[in-house]
Amino acid sequence: MAPHRKKTVLDFMRMKEQGEKFSYLVLYDFTFAMIAEQSGVDMLLIGDSMGNVIYGYDGTVPVTLEQIICHATAVRKGAPNTFIVGDMPFLSYSVSAAETVANAGRLYKEANVDAVKMEGGRRIVPHIQSVVDAGMVVHGHIGITPQSVSALGGFGAQGRTLEDAVGLLDDALSLQEAGVAAIVLEGLPADTGRLITERLRIPTIGTGAGPYCDAQCLNYMDVLGIYQMFTPRFVKRYANLGDQIRSAFGIFFDEIRSGTYPAEEHCYALREGERERLQEWMASQQP
């Protein structure tokens, strides 16, 4: 399969202007990145959601910059021709502008990402501007922001009243003015997602924000039905690989216990004539 051309921020702007939707997938490793690129994905995010689905943390807060860099490096190797975004984990930004730029720069230099993503609205505008001024691409993220979910009071949908929807629009406009190239909208009513999408020049990426966003994003674990601890309302499963994997593991373990695996076709053979020589040698070693 011929490699597809990696899209740029200008391509995504053009797609928004022309009403062309694009795809955005969250994943964390080389093999699935390779498959996603072969399938034609437009954009990949190495999300701090790895804290839940890869490391078994209670949330995203414990995820470190080093973990994001490690996984982003693997994803880049698997998808060299895809636009890749690296999440900025909790406290890797918004502490100071200098530290924010340095940490974003590490993602660029060590993992070869095309953009970094930061959660938050107007309060992080100075930090976004500092990274943009340093020559890097930034994506915003508003609505449900998992790094600050305690302050939100949980994972409930945001922007469900006029006042809250307008407040999120103000956040989005502030981020756009600060120079972000796209904004993730998570956990919003479809009407709120539409309001923000129609008012912005830059693309919106919806994850549970309705059909009007310029792109749609899901976690590959949810798309494939692998992660089964919790399924948000907005997730659509396109496969149930979790059940198939569980079944395959069970059959494998049963065949080990019964001696069915490995069979002869799974075993390597000695070179011609060497089996007899080995048997003779073994017999000569008998006491």
WOCOR-V596585 format. One record per backbone hydrogen bond with DSSP energy under -0.5 kcal/mol. CO is the residue of the C=O (numbers start at 0). NH is the residue of the N-H. Records with the same first field share a line. If there is no record, write none. Layout:
BEGIN
CO=NH  NH
END
This chain:
BEGIN
7=11
8=12
9=13
10=14
11=15
12=16
13=17
14=19
15=18
18=20
21=215
22=42
23=217
24=26  44
25=219
28=32
29=33
30=34
31=35
32=36
33=37
34=38
35=39  40
36=39
41=82
42=24
43=84
44=26  46
45=86
46=49
47=50
48=51  52
49=53  54
50=56
51=55
59=62
63=67
64=68
65=69
66=70
67=71
68=72
69=73
70=74
71=75
72=76
73=77
74=78
78=81
82=43
83=113  114
84=45
85=116
86=88
88=91
95=99
96=100
97=101
98=102
99=103
100=104
101=105
102=106
103=107
104=108
105=109  110
106=110  112
107=111
114=85
115=138
116=87
119=140
120=123
121=124
123=127
124=128
125=129
126=130
127=131
128=132
129=133
130=135
131=134
136=115
137=180  181
138=117
139=183
140=119
141=143  185
142=144
143=145
144=147
145=148
147=150  151
148=152  153
149=152
157=188
160=164
161=165
162=166
163=167
164=168
165=169
166=170
167=171
168=172
169=173
170=174
171=175
172=176
173=177
174=178  179
175=178
180=202
181=139
182=204
183=141  185
184=206
185=143
186=157
188=192
189=193
190=194
191=195
192=196
193=197
194=198
195=199
202=182
203=205  213  214
204=184
205=216
206=186
207=187
209=212
213=21
214=205
215=23
217=25
218=221  222
219=223
220=225  226
221=224
222=237  238
223=240
224=241
225=227
229=231
231=234
239=242  243
240=244
241=245
242=246
243=247
244=248
245=249
246=250
247=251
248=252
249=253
250=254
251=255
252=256
253=257
254=258  259  260
262=265
263=266
270=273  274
272=276
273=277
274=278
275=279
276=280
277=281
278=282
279=283
280=284
281=284
282=285
END
